[in-house]
Amino acid sequence: MSNVDQYLEAATRENTRRSYKSALAHFEVEWGGFLPASAESVAQYLANYGGVLAISTLRHRLAALAQWHQENGFADPTRAHRVRKTLRGIQALHPSAIKQAVPVQIEQLARLNDALLVIAAGPTTGRKQGERERATRDRALILLGFWRAFRSDEITRLRVEHLKIESGVAMECFLPRSKGDRTSQGRTFTVPALSRLCPVAACEAWLSLSGLSSGPVFRSVDRWGHIGKTGLHVSSITPLLRRAFYAAGIGDGVALGSHSLRRGFAGWAATNGWDVRSLMEYVGWQDMKSAVRYLDGHAHEIKERMEAGLAAKS
């Protein structure tokens, strides 16, 4: 691989590469399309799956097709008027509400924390192997994910060598790259130590128990309590959260999603009167629309505060 190819590959996030590869496979293998594609074939592909796949999924498939054609020097068929008009028609005939993950409430977070603490600190006799390790890991992941409003991919990409912990004070987490960091400059997130439900103390407990000194912070734990060498996959966060809910007796957690912790913190912050600009900066939202999507029941209040701030500047 040449230096140019290496840099081109690094410019695209691993999750994006993987999802685009899957999208292209669907177009070629499952549907039977050919690359390079014509505008007519792409329009027909959309028509075949209109009302079957979500409009967001179809847009993602178009993005994957567009990138493949651009990178390989072919004309981009997804820009054709026929393709765009077909997509608009699908959206008009098959409208669907955006599905949002149910936010984790602060009361639920407290119950999760207590239940996991009991498992982590309980007697070793009569207990399944690996329970203490999994409970300690899950507690750290859930508390950190909530209080820092991390996305699932950010949680899974945290590395031990990028953590700086000052016990009882705060923890700094450096991410070389995140969704909002379009220029790949990296960002440092500060996590405060709290008197209750403390993410810093929970992470210290996990690092102490696991003995990790480098590599991914959150890893798999097998049935014997052995800790894996690679980080958790982003798709494992939702099942992990649902299992924790079930174990704590809160419910089966089927409505929970990968953004439940992030949305939970956003709702908690809005309820507790956070300044809109501070909340957006802390969470990493780039615009008002992104914020409103996460704030069920607080959208009107957030909008009023934002408009009041704009009026004060004019």
Secondary structure, 3 states (H helix, E strand, C coil): CCHHHHHHHHCCCHHHHHHHHHHHHHHHHHCCCCCCCCHHHHHHHHHHHECCECHHHHHHHHHHHHHHHHHCCCCCHHHCHHHHHHHHHHHHHCCCCCCCCCCCCHHHHHHHHHHHHHHHHCCCCCCCCCHHHHHHHHHHHHHHHHHCCCCHHHHHCCEHHHEEEECCCEEEEEECCCCCCCCCCCEEEEEECCCCCCHHHHHHHHHHHHCCCCCECCEEECCCCCEEEEECCHHHHHHHHHHHHHHCCCCCCCCCCCCHHHHHHHHHHHHCCCCHHHHHHHHCCCCHHHHHHHCCCCHHHHHHHHHHHHHHHC
